[in-house]
Amino acid sequence: MDDTVITAIATAGSQLAVLAAKETATQVSNRFQAIRQKKTYEELCNSYEELINELVAERAQAIAIAQAYKSELNRYEITDEDIVHLQNTVGRALDILKSFSPDSDFSNFENFKSLLSVDTLKAMQLLGFDYKKAIGDPLTEVCADAIRANLGQKQSTANRNNQKKRN
């Protein structure tokens, strides 16, 4: 995990600890007893309204913390349907890359495609494997390199053709 992920999880965890340490139920009970001692109707209404607003704010904070945890979990969790989609997409992407540079050795990529099974990826996921970093980043680099190489060949051919026309 990178530092930003650890920081996000630590921040959410500390916020959750603060929220849990407030002992909301005990405080609410104590405040209800204190509110009952109020003499006027207006004081009662204001106190109850204040208490309700605090509880709503704490609930919203708890939901935000839970969503932050869920967001971090979703970065690493991948469903069976996602894996099947990944298998198909990576297979097609590798075939496209082959067409860009037919002289390149893609035997390792075929081995890579065979690793994309539900069982393998689920096991790796349970061990904390970061798919985006391990698979996505290298594929992005390979694709960018193939495009640069392909465009470079076309540009050098176009430059040679332009020079021939001038001569």
Backbone hydrogen bonds in HBPLUS format (Angstrom, degrees):
<---DONOR---> <-ACCEPTOR-->    atom                        ^
c    i                          cat <-CA-CA->   ^        H-A-AA   ^      H-
h    n   atom  resd res      DA  || num        DHA   H-A  angle D-A-AA Bond
n    s   type  num  typ     dist DA aas  dist angle  dist       angle   num
A0006-ILE N   A0002-ASP O   3.15 MM   4  6.46 166.0  2.17 155.3 159.3     1
A0007-THR N   A0003-ASP O   2.85 MM   4  5.98 158.1  1.90 147.8 154.3     2
A0008-ALA N   A0004-THR O   2.92 MM   4  6.07 157.4  1.97 142.5 148.5     3
A0009-ILE N   A0005-VAL O   2.94 MM   4  6.17 163.8  1.96 154.8 158.7     4
A0010-ALA N   A0006-ILE O   2.86 MM   4  5.97 161.6  1.89 149.0 154.8     5
A0011-THR N   A0007-THR O   2.85 MM   4  5.97 158.1  1.90 149.0 154.9     6
A0012-ALA N   A0008-ALA O   3.04 MM   4  6.19 165.4  2.06 146.2 150.2     7
A0013-GLY N   A0009-ILE O   2.86 MM   4  6.01 156.0  1.92 146.8 154.4     8
A0014-SER N   A0010-ALA O   2.88 MM   4  6.10 156.9  1.93 148.8 154.2     9
A0015-GLN N   A0011-THR O   2.96 MM   4  6.17 158.5  2.01 150.2 156.4    10
A0016-LEU N   A0012-ALA O   2.93 MM   4  6.11 153.1  2.00 145.8 153.2    11
A0017-ALA N   A0013-GLY O   2.92 MM   4  6.14 152.0  2.00 145.0 152.7    12
A0018-VAL N   A0014-SER O   2.99 MM   4  6.23 157.7  2.04 147.9 152.9    13
A0019-LEU N   A0015-GLN O   3.00 MM   4  6.19 160.7  2.04 145.1 150.8    14
A0020-ALA N   A0016-LEU O   2.86 MM   4  6.05 157.5  1.91 148.9 155.1    15
A0021-ALA N   A0017-ALA O   2.89 MM   4  5.99 148.1  1.99 143.6 152.4    16
A0022-LYS N   A0019-LEU O   3.37 MM   3  5.52 151.2  2.46  99.6 107.6    17
A0023-GLU N   A0020-ALA O   3.43 MM   3  6.20 172.3  2.44 118.0 120.1    18
A0027-GLN N   A0023-GLU O   3.05 MM   4  6.28 166.0  2.07 159.5 164.0    19
A0028-VAL N   A0024-THR O   2.83 MM   4  5.97 162.2  1.86 156.2 161.1    20
A0029-SER N   A0025-ALA O   3.02 MM   4  6.18 162.1  2.06 147.0 151.8    21
A0030-ASN N   A0026-THR O   2.96 MM   4  6.19 161.7  1.99 149.6 154.6    22
A0031-ARG N   A0027-GLN O   2.84 MM   4  6.03 157.0  1.89 150.0 156.9    23
A0032-PHE N   A0028-VAL O   2.84 MM   4  6.06 151.0  1.93 149.1 157.0    24
A0033-GLN N   A0029-SER O   3.14 MM   4  6.44 158.1  2.19 147.0 152.0    25
A0034-ALA N   A0030-ASN O   3.03 MM   4  6.35 153.2  2.10 143.9 151.6    26
A0035-ILE N   A0031-ARG O   2.73 MM   4  5.93 154.9  1.79 150.4 157.8    27
A0036-ARG N   A0032-PHE O   2.99 MM   4  6.19 151.1  2.08 147.7 154.4    28
A0037-GLN N   A0034-ALA O   3.12 MM   3  5.39 146.4  2.23 103.3 113.1    29
A0038-LYS N   A0035-ILE O   2.95 MM   3  5.42 163.6  1.97 116.0 121.5    30
A0044-LEU N   A0040-THR O   3.09 MM   4  6.40 157.5  2.14 146.6 152.8    31
A0045-CYS N   A0041-TYR O   2.92 MM   4  6.19 166.9  1.94 154.4 157.4    32
A0046-ASN N   A0042-GLU O   2.94 MM   4  6.10 168.8  1.96 151.7 155.0    33
A0047-SER N   A0043-GLU O   2.95 MM   4  6.03 160.2  1.99 146.8 152.5    34
A0048-TYR N   A0044-LEU O   2.90 MM   4  6.12 167.2  1.92 157.0 160.5    35
A0049-GLU N   A0045-CYS O   2.88 MM   4  5.98 161.2  1.91 150.8 156.8    36
A0050-GLU N   A0046-ASN O   2.92 MM   4  6.06 156.8  1.97 145.8 152.1    37
A0051-LEU N   A0047-SER O   2.96 MM   4  6.17 159.6  2.00 148.3 153.8    38
A0052-ILE N   A0048-TYR O   2.87 MM   4  6.09 162.0  1.90 152.9 157.8    39
A0053-ASN N   A0049-GLU O   2.93 MM   4  6.11 161.8  1.96 148.8 153.9    40
A0054-GLU N   A0050-GLU O   3.00 MM   4  6.24 155.9  2.06 147.4 153.7    41
A0055-LEU N   A0051-LEU O   2.99 MM   4  6.26 159.4  2.03 149.5 155.1    42
A0056-VAL N   A0052-ILE O   2.89 MM   4  6.12 158.9  1.94 153.7 159.5    43
A0057-ALA N   A0053-ASN O   2.95 MM   4  6.13 156.8  2.00 145.8 152.1    44
A0058-GLU N   A0054-GLU O   2.90 MM   4  6.16 157.9  1.95 149.9 155.8    45
A0059-ARG N   A0055-LEU O   2.90 MM   4  6.10 153.4  1.97 145.2 152.9    46
A0060-ALA N   A0056-VAL O   2.95 MM   4  6.19 158.9  1.99 147.8 153.3    47
A0061-GLN N   A0057-ALA O   2.92 MM   4  6.18 152.2  2.00 144.8 152.9    48
A0062-ALA N   A0058-GLU O   2.88 MM   4  6.14 155.9  1.94 147.2 153.6    49
A0063-ILE N   A0059-ARG O   2.90 MM   4  6.18 155.9  1.96 151.1 157.7    50
A0064-ALA N   A0060-ALA O   2.93 MM   4  6.16 157.1  1.98 146.4 152.7    51
A0065-ILE N   A0061-GLN O   2.96 MM   4  6.23 156.1  2.02 149.5 155.6    52
A0066-ALA N   A0062-ALA O   2.95 MM   4  6.17 160.8  1.99 147.1 152.6    53
A0067-GLN N   A0063-ILE O   2.88 MM   4  6.11 154.6  1.95 149.4 156.5    54
A0068-ALA N   A0064-ALA O   2.97 MM   4  6.20 146.1  2.09 141.4 150.6    55
A0069-TYR N   A0065-ILE O   3.00 MM   4  6.35 160.3  2.04 153.6 157.9    56
A0070-LYS N   A0066-ALA O   2.89 MM   4  6.12 161.4  1.93 147.8 153.6    57
A0071-SER N   A0067-GLN O   2.81 MM   4  5.93 154.6  1.87 144.3 151.3    58
A0072-GLU N   A0068-ALA O   3.09 MM   4  6.35 157.6  2.15 146.7 151.7    59
A0073-LEU N   A0069-TYR O   2.92 MM   4  6.20 157.2  1.97 150.9 157.9    60
A0074-ASN N   A0070-LYS O   2.83 MM   4  6.02 159.7  1.87 153.3 158.5    61
A0075-ARG N   A0071-SER O   3.23 MM   4  6.46 130.4  2.49 136.6 148.1    62
A0075-ARG N   A0072-GLU O   3.23 MM   3  5.26 137.5  2.43  95.0 106.6    63
A0076-TYR N   A0073-LEU O   2.99 MM   3  5.58 149.4  2.09 114.3 122.6    64
A0077-GLU N   A0073-LEU O   2.94 MM   4  6.08 145.8  2.06 149.8 160.5    65
A0083-ILE N   A0079-THR O   2.95 MM   4  6.31 148.2  2.05 146.5 155.5    66
A0084-VAL N   A0080-ASP O   2.99 MM   4  6.33 160.2  2.03 153.1 157.3    67
A0085-HIS N   A0081-GLU O   2.95 MM   4  6.15 163.5  1.97 149.1 154.1    68
A0086-LEU N   A0082-ASP O   2.75 MM   4  5.93 150.5  1.83 142.5 151.8    69
A0087-GLN N   A0083-ILE O   2.78 MM   4  6.07 157.2  1.83 152.3 157.9    70
A0088-ASN N   A0084-VAL O   3.06 MM   4  6.35 167.1  2.07 153.0 155.2    71
A0089-THR N   A0085-HIS O   2.87 MM   4  6.02 166.6  1.89 153.3 157.7    72
A0090-VAL N   A0086-LEU O   2.82 MM   4  5.81 169.7  1.83 153.4 157.0    73
A0091-GLY N   A0087-GLN O   3.03 MM   4  6.06 156.5  2.09 142.5 149.6    74
A0092-ARG N   A0088-ASN O   3.04 MM   4  6.29 160.0  2.08 147.3 152.3    75
A0093-ALA N   A0089-THR O   2.82 MM   4  6.04 159.1  1.86 151.9 158.6    76
A0094-LEU N   A0090-VAL O   2.86 MM   4  6.02 160.7  1.90 151.8 156.0    77
A0095-ASP N   A0091-GLY O   3.08 MM   4  6.28 151.4  2.16 141.5 149.5    78
A0096-ILE N   A0092-ARG O   2.95 MM   4  6.25 150.8  2.04 147.1 155.0    79
A0097-LEU N   A0093-ALA O   2.91 MM   4  6.21 157.9  1.96 148.6 154.8    80
A0098-LYS N   A0094-LEU O   2.92 MM   4  6.16 149.5  2.01 143.8 152.0    81
A0099-SER N   A0095-ASP O   3.18 MM   4  6.49 148.2  2.28 140.3 147.8    82
A0099-SER N   A0096-ILE O   3.04 MM   3  5.15 118.4  2.44  96.0 111.0    83
A0100-PHE N   A0096-ILE O   3.17 MM   4  6.57 139.5  2.34 144.2 155.2    84
A0100-PHE N   A0097-LEU O   3.13 MM   3  5.12 127.2  2.42  94.6 108.3    85
A0101-SER N   A0097-LEU O   3.21 MM   4  6.57 152.1  2.30 150.0 156.2    86
A0104-SER N   A0101-SER O   3.13 MM   3  5.71 163.5  2.16 118.2 123.2    87
A0109-PHE N   A0106-PHE O   3.09 MM   3  5.15 124.1  2.41  96.3 110.7    88
A0110-GLU N   A0106-PHE O   3.22 MM   4  6.63 144.0  2.36 146.6 155.8    89
A0111-ASN N   A0107-SER O   3.26 MM   4  6.64 152.9  2.34 144.0 150.5    90
A0112-PHE N   A0108-ASN O   2.91 MM   4  6.19 149.4  2.01 142.0 151.4    91
A0113-LYS N   A0109-PHE O   2.87 MM   4  6.15 153.0  1.94 146.4 152.6    92
A0114-SER N   A0110-GLU O   3.20 MM   4  6.50 145.9  2.32 140.2 148.4    93
A0115-LEU N   A0112-PHE O   3.01 MM   3  5.27 142.9  2.15 104.5 115.5    94
A0116-LEU N   A0113-LYS O   3.14 MM   3  5.47 154.6  2.20 107.7 115.3    95
A0117-SER N   A0115-LEU O   2.86 MM   2  5.70 139.1  2.02 103.5  92.0    96
A0121-LEU N   A0117-SER O   2.95 MM   4  6.06 175.5  1.95 161.3 162.7    97
A0122-LYS N   A0118-VAL O   2.91 MM   4  5.91 157.8  1.96 151.3 157.8    98
A0123-ALA N   A0119-ASP O   3.04 MM   4  6.14 161.8  2.08 146.8 151.7    99
A0124-MET N   A0120-THR O   2.98 MM   4  6.20 161.2  2.02 150.2 155.8   100
A0125-GLN N   A0121-LEU O   2.85 MM   4  5.95 150.7  1.94 141.6 150.1   101
A0126-LEU N   A0122-LYS O   2.95 MM   4  6.23 153.6  2.03 148.1 154.2   102
A0127-LEU N   A0123-ALA O   3.24 MM   4  6.52 133.8  2.47 137.6 149.4   103
A0127-LEU N   A0124-MET O   3.09 MM   3  5.10 132.2  2.32  94.9 108.2   104
A0129-PHE N   A0124-MET O   2.99 MM   5  5.31 158.7  2.03 145.0 143.4   105
A0128-GLY N   A0125-GLN O   2.94 MM   3  5.11 161.7  1.98 108.7 113.9   106
A0134-ALA N   A0130-ASP O   2.94 MM   4  6.05 169.2  1.95 158.8 162.4   107
A0135-ILE N   A0131-TYR O   2.75 MM   4  5.39 160.0  1.79 145.3 151.5   108
A0136-GLY N   A0131-TYR O   3.27 MM   5  6.70 156.9  2.32 142.6 149.3   109
A0137-ASP N   A0132-LYS O   3.00 MM   5  6.44 138.6  2.17 156.6 168.9   110
A0139-LEU N   A0135-ILE O   3.11 MM   4  6.18 161.0  2.14 150.9 156.9   111
A0140-THR N   A0136-GLY O   2.93 MM   4  6.05 153.0  2.00 148.5 156.2   112
A0141-GLU N   A0137-ASP O   3.02 MM   4  6.31 157.1  2.07 151.5 157.5   113
A0142-VAL N   A0138-PRO O   2.85 MM   4  6.11 164.6  1.88 155.7 159.4   114
A0143-CYS N   A0139-LEU O   2.92 MM   4  6.01 164.7  1.95 148.1 152.6   115
A0144-ALA N   A0140-THR O   2.92 MM   4  6.07 160.8  1.96 147.0 152.8   116
A0145-ASP N   A0141-GLU O   2.84 MM   4  6.03 159.9  1.88 151.1 156.9   117
A0146-ALA N   A0142-VAL O   2.89 MM   4  6.10 158.2  1.94 149.1 155.0   118
A0147-ILE N   A0143-CYS O   2.95 MM   4  6.17 157.9  2.00 149.7 155.7   119
A0148-ARG N   A0144-ALA O   2.88 MM   4  6.09 164.8  1.91 151.3 155.7   120
A0149-ALA N   A0145-ASP O   2.84 MM   4  6.01 163.1  1.87 149.6 154.6   121
A0150-ASN N   A0146-ALA O   2.91 MM   4  6.00 160.9  1.95 145.3 151.0   122
A0151-LEU N   A0147-ILE O   2.80 MM   4  5.94 165.0  1.82 154.7 159.0   123
A0152-GLY N   A0148-ARG O   2.76 MM   4  5.82 152.0  1.84 145.1 153.9   124
A0153-GLN N   A0149-ALA O   3.05 MM   4  6.27 151.1  2.14 144.8 150.9   125
A0154-LYS N   A0150-ASN O   3.18 MM   4  6.43 158.5  2.23 144.8 150.3   126
A0155-GLN N   A0151-LEU O   2.83 MM   4  6.03 157.0  1.88 150.7 157.5   127
A0156-SER N   A0152-GLY O   2.96 MM   4  6.11 159.8  2.01 145.2 150.5   128
A0157-THR N   A0153-GLN O   3.01 MM   4  6.16 153.0  2.09 143.4 150.9   129
A0158-ALA N   A0154-LYS O   2.91 MM   4  6.10 156.9  1.96 145.8 152.3   130
A0159-ASN N   A0155-GLN O   2.87 MM   4  6.10 153.9  1.94 147.8 155.1   131
A0160-ARG N   A0156-SER O   3.01 MM   4  6.22 155.3  2.07 142.8 148.9   132
A0161-ASN N   A0157-THR O   3.00 MM   4  6.23 159.4  2.04 149.3 154.9   133
A0162-ASN N   A0158-ALA O   2.99 MM   4  6.20 154.3  2.06 146.8 153.6   134
A0163-GLN N   A0159-ASN O   2.99 MM   4  6.23 151.2  2.07 145.5 153.2   135
A0164-LYS N   A0160-ARG O   2.98 MM   4  6.23 153.3  2.06 149.3 156.3   136
A0165-LYS N   A0161-ASN O   3.12 MM   4  6.35 152.8  2.19 144.7 151.3   137
A0166-ARG N   A0162-ASN O   3.20 MM   4  6.42 145.7  2.33 140.5 148.9   138
A0167-ASN N   A0163-GLN O   3.17 MM   4  6.42 145.1  2.30 144.1 152.8   139
